[in-house]
Every structure is written in structure tokens, then in C-alpha cells.
Amino acid sequence: MIRAYDLRPQAGRARRGRWIARRLGRARFLAAALALASAACSVGPDYEPPAWPGLDDATWRDATQAATSDDATAPPDAWWSVFDDPELTRLVEQAARGNRTLGAARERVVEALARRGVSDAERLPQLDARGTYTRFDSGDEALVFQGPPAGKSAEVFAVSALAGWELDLWGRVGRLVEAADADVEARREDLRAAAVSLAAEVALAYVDVRVLDDRLAVLARNVALQEQSLGLARTRVDAGARPRLDVVQAERLVQQTRARRPALERARGVAENRLALLLGELPADGLPAPGATPALPPLPALGIPADLVTRRPDVRAAERAYAAAVARIGAAEAEHYPRLGLSGTFTLQAMDANDLPDRDVAITSWGPSLSVPLFDGGRIASTVEARRAQAEQARLALEQALLAAAGEVENAVSGVVHSRRRADDLDAAADAARQAVDLSTQLYDAGLRSLLDVVDAQRSLVAVEDDALVARQDALAQMIQLYRALGGGWTALDLDHGTTPGPFAQHATATQETSP
């Protein structure tokens, strides 16, 4: 008995020692796991911006360089301001607030940010809470292995907390977050590219409306001029000085000229509706406000092709897509390596709900888990190979985007130069045609020429004046396309604000309020 009495304190000390050792061992393990997680490495290639051999030394074609005057200035951020048209500036800024396509691009940025949050959440421990109630009933002759014995019933109340954490030892989650960050930046560049395209489309639609107004005005002026000739012919026919044929020919020309008006009015309505759509509005009259067609500005300085890497949002988006594809290679390669996780549960379980706050009904469990891929049939290796191929596709797409951008600038400059030259030639031809009409009218009035000469001169005037306006429209359009190709404008627009309420917002709100 004395011996037993002597041994009991020793046994208690031994149990306490083993408990302390276990606790210290767990603490050491947890500390080691945390240290290992903090020192985790990232497998896979690190992204480096692509090298562009010879790009910094690249120049535009000789014809393109010669088209730019020596005193040309760099394109302003708000390039539409070079047209010195307040109404155009107002419309571009309004479109940036109200255009639905731009609003959708804005929401894709929000979506990318949310997906980035989903990826980043895998870095952190996960904690869930659960509450359960279970009632057990068994018959008198039931064979029961778990729960109350046969013929008895019981109720079990439980409240649990479950925690889990996978340590990112090889940077798998880190690579996914890196890819998600690049995706967010790519969506932002897509938004900017959409803004550049939107500003250009608004300017093109605006120029269409203005030029069509000019064409309708010139057409009305020519109809009035031809009606004067018709009146003169009628006067001379009534006086017996000219044959009836003169009146018939003059009437035919007036009707032919008037027949041009419906097509121009229809085209004007289409351009006006297109402008309203770009602004995010329903078609309506009075758009844009009355004004004149903007003058053709001089060519801007083009810089060098390398500038397109930083100016063009689509090129910048392609570069970010390449970065995301490279990061996903590392995430795929990390699947080759073991995964270490920590998990644990804390449960309060009792036969009576009132006993749940009692610590004696607590059940706890926790510990590490290690999974090692041994055989997957080549799935991981194939995934890595697919990610590498996707990265190479993204790199080639980036190079193609830059080449296409340079080609667009070259084509736009050529279009501006040649369309401007054609517009100048047609302006000179229109001046000559107006002089021909004046001279032929004077000769007819003096009886030295037939009315057919006047009709031919007026017919030529209608055609050449209309051609001159179309050429001027084309020159303005080519200038707008040049600014679009240079990629500027997105820094001058407020792209952080959401889309303004559209014409269907009130109807949608009313529908939601009346829905059950």
C-alpha cells in the first residue's frame, strides 16, 4: 500500500509530462508549418516582360514619316479637342457615361476583381460553423451498433466549428493570385480600349451627321438654282424665244436633283440613331445640336512604333493576358508536389440542449494532413503542357496585336494623306463647276448658248459638290481612324463612374416592384 501511495504522484507527474510534451510537440509542429508556409517557394517560370528586338529602333515607312510635318505636336490625351468643336467634346464625354457596351466592360473589371478575391481566399484558413439536431429511435428487437440500445430513443444536440487551412508550400495559390491580378489589369485595359473605340465611333457618327446636313443644304441650294433656270426657260419659251424642249429639260433636271433628297435624309436619320445608341439613349430628334462640320486638323506627330506598347490599350491588354498565362504555368506545376494542410473541429454535443454550454460535452480534434500525388495517368503533366501552350499563344497574340497596331497607323496615315488630296482636288473642281454654271447661264441669257449647256453645267455642279463633301467626310474619318490607331484618349475620360440610368430603368424598377 505504501508503495502504491508512493507511485501515484509519480504517475500523475508522468501523465502531466506526457501531456506537456504532446503540447510542445504540437506547438513545434505548428510553428514549423507556419515557418515553412512563410518560406514557401513558387514553382514555375517567373514572368518577364517580352523583349522586342529592334522595336526601339523601328521607324515608320518613309511615306508615313514624310506625311508628318516637322512642326507637328504629339496627340493630346483628349484628341477629339483638335477638331475645336464643343459639341463633339460634349458628346464624347456623355457617351463615356452612358454607353452600355462601355458599362458592360466596366462590370467585367468588377467581375475580375471578384474572381481575384476568390483566388486570394485560398491563402487563408477556412472556418465553418454547424448546428445539428438528431433523434434516434429503435425498435425492441432492432440490431443497433450505434446510438441508443434497442427499444430506446434519444435526442442529440450538437454545435460544431470546423477549420481548415492548406499551406501554399509551392506557390500554387500565389500563382493563381498573380494570374488573377494580371486578369484584372487586362480587363481594365479592355475597358480603356472600349473607351478609345467608343470615342472614335461617336466622332465618326457625328461627322456623318454634320456632312449629311451639309449635303442636304448644298442639294437644296442647287435645287433653288435649277428652279431659277427653269423659271428663266419658261419666260423665254412663253416669249417665243426658245422651244418647249428647254422647259422639259430644265424640269427633268430639277426632279432628278430633288430625287437625291430622300436617300440623304434616310442616311442622316440612320447616323443620328447610331449616335443616340452610342450615347445610351433612345433615338430622338435634335441630335446633335445645330452646328458646323469640324475643320480638318493637321496630322499629329506619330512618335515611334514602340510608343504603341504603352499608348494602345489593346496591346497593353494582350501583354497582361500573356502575364496571366505564364503565372498559370506555375500553378499547374505546383500540382506535382505534396500538399500540406491543417484541419480541426470543435464540437459541443449533448443529450440536452441546456448542457451545450458545459465544457465537459466538448469534443475536439485537429491535426495535419499530407497528400502526395503518386499516379495520375499523366493528367498533371498534360495540364502543364497545355498551360505552356496557352502562354505561347498569348505571346504570339501580343506580337500580333503590336504588328496590327503598327499596320493600322500606317494605313490611317496613308488614308489621311490621300483622302485629303482628293478632297482638295474636288474642292477645286467644285469651284470650276460653279464658274461653269455662271458662265453658261449668262451665255444662255444672252442667247449664245442653248439651255442644254446650262443643264449639263448644273448637273455636273450637283455631282462634284456632293463628291467634294463626301471626300471631306472621308478625310475627317481617316483622321479619326488615325487617332484611334494611335490609341490615345482613354486617359482623358472618366471611366470609374458607372453607366447612367437608361430609358428602360424606370420600367425595370416598376416591374421589380410589382413582381411577387
C-alpha positions as CSV (number, residue, x, y, z in Angstrom):
1,M,0.0,0.0,0.0
2,I,2.8,2.4,0.8
3,R,4.4,1.5,-2.5
4,A,1.2,2.2,-4.3
5,Y,0.9,5.5,-2.4
6,D,4.4,6.5,-3.5
7,L,3.7,5.6,-7.1
8,R,0.5,7.7,-7.6
9,P,2.1,11.1,-7.6
10,Q,4.8,9.9,-9.9
11,A,2.2,8.5,-12.3
12,G,0.4,11.9,-12.2
13,R,3.7,13.7,-12.9
14,A,4.4,11.3,-15.8
15,R,0.9,11.9,-17.3
16,R,1.3,15.7,-17.0
17,G,4.8,15.4,-18.5
18,R,3.5,13.4,-21.5
19,W,0.6,16.0,-21.9
20,I,3.2,18.8,-21.8
21,A,5.4,17.0,-24.3
22,R,2.5,16.4,-26.7
23,R,1.5,20.1,-26.4
24,L,5.1,21.2,-27.0
25,G,5.3,18.8,-29.9
26,R,2.2,20.2,-31.5
27,A,3.4,23.7,-30.9
28,R,6.7,22.9,-32.5
29,F,4.9,21.3,-35.5
30,L,2.6,24.2,-35.9
31,A,5.5,26.7,-35.7
32,A,7.4,24.7,-38.2
33,A,4.4,24.5,-40.5
34,L,3.9,28.3,-40.3
35,A,7.6,28.9,-40.9
36,L,7.5,26.5,-43.8
37,A,4.4,28.3,-45.2
38,S,6.0,31.7,-44.9
39,A,9.1,30.5,-46.6
40,A,7.2,28.7,-49.4
41,C,8.6,29.0,-52.8
42,S,6.8,29.4,-56.1
43,V,7.5,26.9,-58.8
44,G,7.2,27.6,-62.5
45,P,8.6,30.4,-64.6
46,D,8.6,34.0,-63.3
47,Y,7.1,36.4,-65.7
48,E,9.3,38.8,-67.5
49,P,8.1,41.5,-70.0
50,P,8.7,40.2,-73.5
51,A,11.7,41.5,-75.4
52,W,11.1,43.4,-78.6
53,P,14.3,43.1,-80.6
54,G,14.8,46.1,-82.8
55,L,11.5,47.7,-81.7
56,D,13.1,50.8,-80.2
57,D,15.0,51.4,-83.4
58,A,12.0,50.7,-85.7
59,T,10.6,53.6,-87.7
60,W,7.6,54.3,-89.8
61,R,7.8,53.9,-93.6
62,D,9.3,56.8,-95.5
63,A,5.9,57.9,-96.9
64,T,4.4,57.9,-93.4
65,Q,7.3,60.0,-92.0
66,A,7.1,62.4,-94.9
67,A,3.4,62.9,-94.3
68,T,4.0,64.4,-90.8
69,S,5.1,68.0,-90.8
70,D,8.2,69.0,-88.8
71,D,6.1,71.3,-86.5
72,A,3.5,68.6,-85.7
73,T,2.8,68.1,-82.0
74,A,2.2,64.9,-80.1
75,P,-1.5,63.9,-80.0
76,P,-3.3,65.3,-76.9
77,D,-4.9,62.9,-74.5
78,A,-8.4,64.3,-75.5
79,W,-7.6,64.0,-79.2
80,W,-11.2,65.0,-80.2
81,S,-10.4,68.5,-78.9
82,V,-8.2,69.1,-82.0
83,F,-11.4,69.4,-84.1
84,D,-12.2,72.5,-81.9
85,D,-15.9,71.5,-81.7
86,P,-17.5,71.8,-78.2
87,E,-20.5,69.7,-79.3
88,L,-18.2,66.8,-80.3
89,T,-16.4,67.1,-76.9
90,R,-19.7,67.1,-75.1
91,L,-21.0,64.0,-76.9
92,V,-17.8,62.0,-76.3
93,E,-17.9,62.7,-72.6
94,Q,-21.6,61.9,-72.5
95,A,-21.0,58.6,-74.3
96,A,-18.3,57.7,-71.7
97,R,-21.0,58.0,-69.0
98,G,-24.0,56.4,-70.8
99,N,-22.8,53.8,-73.3
100,R,-24.0,50.3,-72.4
101,T,-21.1,48.5,-74.0
102,L,-18.7,50.5,-72.0
103,G,-20.8,49.9,-68.9
104,A,-20.5,46.1,-69.6
105,A,-16.7,46.4,-69.9
106,R,-16.7,48.2,-66.6
107,E,-18.6,45.3,-65.0
108,R,-16.1,42.9,-66.4
109,V,-13.5,44.7,-64.4
110,V,-15.7,44.3,-61.3
111,E,-16.1,40.6,-62.1
112,A,-12.3,40.2,-62.5
113,L,-11.7,41.8,-59.1
114,A,-14.3,39.5,-57.5
115,R,-12.6,36.4,-59.1
116,R,-9.3,37.7,-57.8
117,G,-10.8,37.7,-54.3
118,V,-11.9,34.1,-54.8
119,S,-8.4,33.1,-55.7
120,D,-6.9,35.0,-52.8
121,A,-9.3,33.5,-50.3
122,E,-7.4,30.1,-50.8
123,R,-4.5,31.6,-48.9
124,L,-6.4,32.0,-45.7
125,P,-7.8,29.5,-43.2
126,Q,-11.4,28.5,-43.7
127,L,-13.8,28.3,-40.7
128,D,-17.4,26.9,-40.8
129,A,-20.0,26.7,-38.1
130,R,-22.6,23.9,-38.0
131,G,-25.5,23.1,-35.7
132,T,-27.4,19.8,-35.8
133,Y,-30.3,18.0,-34.0
134,T,-30.7,14.3,-34.3
135,R,-33.4,12.0,-32.9
136,F,-32.7,8.3,-32.6
137,D,-35.4,5.7,-32.3
138,S,-35.0,1.9,-32.4
139,G,-37.4,-1.0,-32.1
140,D,-37.3,-3.5,-29.3
141,E,-35.7,-6.2,-31.4
142,A,-33.5,-3.9,-33.6
143,L,-29.9,-4.7,-34.1
144,V,-28.1,-1.4,-33.1
145,F,-24.4,-0.8,-33.5
146,Q,-24.5,3.0,-32.9
147,G,-26.9,5.1,-30.9
148,P,-29.2,4.0,-28.1
149,P,-29.9,0.4,-27.4
150,A,-32.9,-1.5,-28.8
151,G,-36.2,-0.2,-27.7
152,K,-34.8,3.2,-26.6
153,S,-34.9,6.7,-28.1
154,A,-32.5,9.6,-27.7
155,E,-32.0,13.1,-28.8
156,V,-28.6,14.6,-29.6
157,F,-27.9,18.3,-29.9
158,A,-24.5,19.4,-31.4
159,V,-22.8,22.7,-32.3
160,S,-19.6,22.4,-34.2
161,A,-16.8,24.6,-35.6
162,L,-14.7,23.3,-38.5
163,A,-11.4,24.8,-39.6
164,G,-9.1,24.0,-42.4
165,W,-6.0,25.5,-44.0
166,E,-3.9,24.4,-46.9
167,L,-0.4,25.7,-46.7
168,D,0.7,27.1,-50.0
169,L,4.1,25.5,-49.9
170,W,4.8,25.6,-53.6
171,G,3.1,28.8,-54.5
172,R,0.1,27.3,-56.3
173,V,-2.3,29.8,-54.8
174,G,0.2,32.6,-55.2
175,R,0.5,31.9,-58.9
176,L,-3.3,31.8,-59.2
177,V,-3.5,35.2,-57.5
178,E,-0.7,36.5,-59.7
179,A,-2.7,35.4,-62.7
180,A,-5.9,36.9,-61.3
181,D,-4.1,40.2,-60.8
182,A,-3.0,40.2,-64.4
183,D,-6.6,39.4,-65.5
184,V,-7.8,42.4,-63.6
185,E,-5.3,44.6,-65.3
186,A,-6.2,43.1,-68.7
187,R,-9.9,43.8,-68.1
188,R,-9.0,47.4,-67.2
189,E,-7.1,47.7,-70.5
190,D,-10.1,46.2,-72.3
191,L,-12.2,48.9,-70.7
192,R,-9.8,51.6,-71.9
193,A,-9.7,50.0,-75.4
194,A,-13.5,50.1,-75.5
195,A,-13.4,53.8,-74.5
196,V,-10.9,54.6,-77.3
197,S,-13.2,52.8,-79.8
198,L,-16.3,54.5,-78.4
199,A,-14.8,58.0,-78.7
200,A,-13.9,57.2,-82.4
201,E,-17.3,55.8,-83.2
202,V,-19.0,58.9,-81.6
203,A,-16.8,61.2,-83.7
204,L,-17.4,59.2,-86.9
205,A,-21.2,59.3,-86.3
206,Y,-21.0,63.0,-85.5
207,V,-19.1,63.7,-88.7
208,D,-21.6,61.7,-90.7
209,V,-24.5,63.8,-89.4
210,R,-22.7,67.1,-90.0
211,V,-21.7,66.2,-93.5
212,L,-25.1,64.9,-94.4
213,D,-26.5,68.2,-93.2
214,D,-24.1,69.9,-95.5
215,R,-25.0,67.7,-98.4
216,L,-28.7,68.4,-97.8
217,A,-28.0,72.1,-97.7
218,V,-26.0,72.0,-100.9
219,L,-28.7,69.9,-102.6
220,A,-31.3,72.5,-101.6
221,R,-29.2,75.3,-102.9
222,N,-28.7,73.5,-106.2
223,V,-32.4,72.8,-106.5
224,A,-33.1,76.5,-106.0
225,L,-30.5,77.4,-108.6
226,Q,-32.1,74.9,-111.1
227,E,-35.5,76.3,-110.3
228,Q,-34.2,79.7,-111.3
229,S,-33.0,78.3,-114.6
230,L,-36.4,76.6,-115.0
231,G,-38.2,79.9,-114.5
232,L,-35.9,81.6,-117.0
233,A,-36.6,78.9,-119.5
234,R,-40.3,79.3,-119.1
235,T,-40.1,83.0,-119.5
236,R,-38.2,82.6,-122.8
237,V,-40.5,79.9,-124.0
238,D,-43.5,82.0,-123.2
239,A,-41.9,84.9,-125.1
240,G,-41.5,82.5,-128.1
241,A,-37.7,82.9,-128.0
242,R,-36.9,79.3,-127.1
243,P,-38.5,75.9,-127.9
244,R,-40.7,74.0,-125.3
245,L,-37.8,71.4,-125.1
246,D,-35.9,73.8,-122.8
247,V,-38.6,73.8,-120.2
248,V,-38.8,70.0,-120.3
249,Q,-35.1,69.6,-119.9
250,A,-35.0,72.0,-117.0
251,E,-37.9,70.3,-115.3
252,R,-36.2,66.9,-115.7
253,L,-33.0,68.2,-114.0
254,V,-34.9,69.7,-111.1
255,Q,-36.8,66.5,-110.4
256,Q,-33.6,64.4,-110.7
257,T,-31.9,66.6,-108.2
258,R,-34.8,66.5,-105.8
259,A,-34.8,62.7,-106.0
260,R,-31.5,62.7,-104.2
261,R,-33.0,64.1,-101.0
262,P,-34.9,61.1,-99.6
263,A,-31.7,58.9,-99.6
264,L,-29.7,61.6,-97.9
265,E,-32.5,62.2,-95.3
266,R,-32.6,58.5,-94.6
267,A,-28.8,58.3,-94.2
268,R,-29.0,61.3,-91.9
269,G,-31.6,59.6,-89.7
270,V,-29.5,56.4,-89.6
271,A,-26.4,58.3,-88.5
272,E,-28.5,60.2,-85.9
273,N,-29.9,57.0,-84.5
274,R,-26.4,55.5,-84.4
275,L,-25.2,58.5,-82.4
276,A,-28.1,58.1,-79.9
277,L,-27.2,54.4,-79.5
278,L,-23.6,55.2,-78.7
279,L,-24.8,57.8,-76.1
280,G,-27.0,55.2,-74.5
281,E,-30.2,56.9,-75.5
282,L,-33.3,56.2,-77.4
283,P,-33.4,57.8,-80.9
284,A,-34.8,61.3,-80.8
285,D,-34.8,64.4,-82.9
286,G,-32.3,67.3,-82.3
287,L,-29.2,65.2,-82.0
288,P,-26.6,66.7,-82.3
289,A,-27.2,70.3,-81.5
290,P,-27.1,72.6,-84.6
291,G,-23.5,73.4,-85.7
292,A,-21.0,73.3,-88.5
293,T,-18.8,70.4,-89.8
294,P,-15.5,70.5,-88.0
295,A,-12.4,71.5,-89.9
296,L,-9.8,69.0,-90.9
297,P,-6.8,69.3,-88.4
298,P,-3.2,68.8,-89.3
299,L,-1.5,65.5,-88.9
300,P,-0.1,64.8,-85.4
301,A,3.4,63.7,-84.6
302,L,3.4,59.9,-84.6
303,G,6.3,59.2,-82.3
304,I,7.9,55.7,-82.9
305,P,6.2,52.3,-83.2
306,A,7.5,51.4,-79.8
307,D,5.1,54.0,-78.3
308,L,2.2,51.8,-79.2
309,V,3.2,49.4,-76.5
310,T,2.2,52.0,-73.9
311,R,-0.4,54.0,-75.8
312,R,-2.6,51.3,-77.2
313,P,-4.8,49.6,-74.5
314,D,-5.4,46.5,-76.7
315,V,-1.6,45.9,-76.8
316,R,-1.4,46.5,-73.1
317,A,-4.3,44.1,-72.5
318,A,-2.5,41.4,-74.6
319,E,0.6,41.9,-72.6
320,R,-1.3,41.4,-69.3
321,A,-3.0,38.3,-70.8
322,Y,0.4,36.9,-71.5
323,A,1.5,37.6,-67.9
324,A,-1.6,35.7,-66.6
325,A,-0.9,32.7,-68.9
326,V,2.7,32.5,-67.6
327,A,1.5,32.6,-64.0
328,R,-0.9,29.7,-64.6
329,I,2.1,27.5,-65.7
330,G,3.4,27.7,-62.1
331,A,0.0,26.9,-60.6
332,A,-0.2,23.8,-62.8
333,E,3.4,22.7,-62.0
334,A,2.7,23.0,-58.2
335,E,0.2,20.1,-58.6
336,H,3.3,17.8,-58.9
337,Y,4.3,18.5,-55.3
338,P,2.8,17.4,-51.9
339,R,0.0,19.3,-50.3
340,L,0.1,20.0,-46.6
341,G,-3.0,21.1,-44.7
342,L,-4.1,21.7,-41.2
343,S,-7.7,20.9,-40.1
344,G,-9.6,20.7,-36.9
345,T,-13.0,20.5,-35.3
346,F,-14.5,21.7,-32.0
347,T,-17.9,20.2,-31.2
348,L,-20.3,20.6,-28.3
349,Q,-22.6,17.6,-28.3
350,A,-25.1,16.6,-25.6
351,M,-28.4,14.8,-25.0
352,D,-29.9,18.0,-23.7
353,A,-29.6,21.4,-25.4
354,N,-29.2,23.0,-22.0
355,D,-26.0,21.1,-21.5
356,L,-24.3,22.6,-24.6
357,P,-22.6,25.5,-22.8
358,D,-20.9,22.9,-20.5
359,R,-17.2,22.4,-21.3
360,D,-17.5,18.7,-20.4
361,V,-19.5,17.9,-23.5
362,A,-16.8,19.3,-25.8
363,I,-15.1,17.1,-28.5
364,T,-12.0,18.4,-30.2
365,S,-9.8,17.1,-33.0
366,W,-7.1,18.6,-35.1
367,G,-4.0,17.7,-37.0
368,P,-2.1,17.9,-40.2
369,S,-2.8,16.1,-43.4
370,L,-0.3,15.4,-46.2
371,S,-1.3,14.3,-49.8
372,V,1.3,13.2,-52.3
373,P,0.4,12.7,-56.0
374,L,1.7,9.2,-56.9
375,F,-0.1,8.3,-60.1
376,D,-2.5,10.5,-62.1
377,G,-2.2,9.0,-65.5
378,G,-0.3,12.0,-66.8
379,R,-3.0,14.5,-66.0
380,I,-0.8,17.0,-64.3
381,A,1.9,16.8,-66.9
382,S,-0.7,17.3,-69.6
383,T,-2.1,20.3,-67.8
384,V,1.3,21.9,-67.5
385,E,1.9,21.3,-71.2
386,A,-1.5,22.9,-72.0
387,R,-0.7,25.9,-69.9
388,R,2.7,26.3,-71.6
389,A,0.9,26.2,-75.0
390,Q,-1.6,28.8,-73.8
391,A,1.2,31.0,-72.7
392,E,2.9,30.7,-76.1
393,Q,-0.4,31.5,-77.8
394,A,-0.7,34.6,-75.6
395,R,2.8,35.7,-76.5
396,L,2.1,35.3,-80.2
397,A,-1.2,37.2,-79.8
398,L,0.7,40.0,-78.1
399,E,3.1,40.2,-81.0
400,Q,0.3,40.1,-83.5
401,A,-1.5,42.9,-81.6
402,L,1.6,45.1,-81.9
403,L,2.1,44.3,-85.5
404,A,-1.6,45.0,-86.3
405,A,-1.4,48.3,-84.3
406,A,1.6,49.5,-86.4
407,G,-0.2,48.5,-89.6
408,E,-3.3,50.4,-88.6
409,V,-1.2,53.6,-88.0
410,E,0.5,53.2,-91.4
411,N,-2.9,52.6,-93.2
412,A,-4.5,55.5,-91.3
413,V,-1.8,58.0,-92.3
414,S,-2.0,56.9,-95.9
415,G,-5.7,57.3,-95.8
416,V,-5.5,60.8,-94.3
417,V,-2.9,61.9,-96.9
418,H,-4.7,60.5,-100.0
419,S,-8.3,61.4,-98.8
420,R,-7.1,65.0,-98.1
421,R,-5.5,65.2,-101.5
422,R,-8.7,64.0,-103.1
423,A,-10.8,66.4,-101.1
424,D,-8.6,69.4,-102.2
425,D,-8.9,68.3,-105.8
426,L,-12.6,68.0,-105.6
427,D,-12.9,71.4,-103.9
428,A,-11.1,72.9,-106.8
429,A,-13.3,71.1,-109.3
430,A,-16.4,72.4,-107.4
431,D,-15.1,75.9,-107.8
432,A,-14.6,75.4,-111.5
433,A,-18.1,73.8,-111.8
434,R,-19.7,76.8,-110.1
435,Q,-17.9,79.2,-112.6
436,A,-19.1,77.0,-115.5
437,V,-22.7,77.3,-114.3
438,D,-22.4,81.1,-114.0
439,L,-20.9,81.4,-117.5
440,S,-23.3,79.1,-119.2
441,T,-26.3,80.8,-117.6
442,Q,-25.0,84.2,-118.7
443,L,-24.5,82.9,-122.3
444,Y,-27.9,81.3,-122.4
445,D,-29.5,84.5,-121.2
446,A,-27.7,86.3,-124.0
447,G,-28.9,83.8,-126.5
448,L,-25.5,82.5,-127.3
449,R,-25.9,79.0,-125.8
450,S,-28.7,76.5,-125.5
451,L,-30.3,75.5,-122.2
452,L,-28.7,72.1,-122.6
453,D,-25.3,73.7,-121.8
454,V,-26.8,75.2,-118.6
455,V,-28.4,71.9,-117.7
456,D,-25.1,70.0,-118.2
457,A,-23.2,72.5,-116.1
458,Q,-25.7,72.4,-113.3
459,R,-25.8,68.6,-113.3
460,S,-22.0,68.5,-113.1
461,L,-22.1,71.0,-110.2
462,V,-24.5,68.8,-108.2
463,A,-22.3,65.8,-108.6
464,V,-19.0,67.4,-108.0
465,E,-20.2,69.4,-104.9
466,D,-21.6,66.2,-103.4
467,D,-18.4,64.3,-104.2
468,A,-16.4,67.1,-102.6
469,L,-18.4,66.8,-99.4
470,V,-18.1,63.0,-99.3
471,A,-14.3,63.4,-99.8
472,R,-14.2,65.8,-96.9
473,Q,-16.1,63.4,-94.8
474,D,-13.7,60.6,-95.7
475,A,-10.7,62.8,-94.8
476,L,-12.2,63.5,-91.4
477,A,-13.0,59.8,-90.9
478,Q,-9.4,58.8,-91.8
479,M,-8.1,61.4,-89.3
480,I,-10.4,59.9,-86.6
481,Q,-9.2,56.4,-87.5
482,L,-5.6,57.6,-87.1
483,Y,-6.2,58.8,-83.6
484,R,-7.9,55.5,-82.9
485,A,-4.9,53.7,-84.2
486,L,-2.5,55.7,-82.1
487,G,-4.6,54.5,-79.1
488,G,-5.0,57.7,-77.1
489,G,-7.9,59.3,-75.4
490,W,-8.6,56.9,-72.5
491,T,-6.6,58.9,-70.0
492,A,-8.9,61.9,-70.7
493,L,-12.1,60.1,-70.0
494,D,-13.6,59.4,-66.6
495,L,-14.0,55.6,-66.7
496,D,-14.6,55.0,-63.0
497,H,-18.2,56.1,-62.9
498,G,-20.9,53.6,-63.7
499,T,-23.4,53.8,-66.6
500,T,-26.1,56.5,-66.1
501,P,-29.7,55.2,-65.8
502,G,-31.0,54.5,-69.3
503,P,-34.5,54.8,-70.8
504,F,-35.6,51.4,-69.5
505,A,-34.5,51.9,-65.9
506,Q,-37.9,53.3,-64.8
507,H,-39.8,50.5,-66.4
508,A,-37.4,47.8,-64.9
509,T,-37.8,49.3,-61.5
510,A,-41.6,49.4,-61.7
511,T,-41.6,45.7,-62.9
512,Q,-39.5,44.7,-59.9
513,E,-41.7,46.5,-57.5
514,T,-44.9,44.8,-58.9
515,S,-43.4,41.4,-59.1
516,P,-44.5,39.0,-56.3
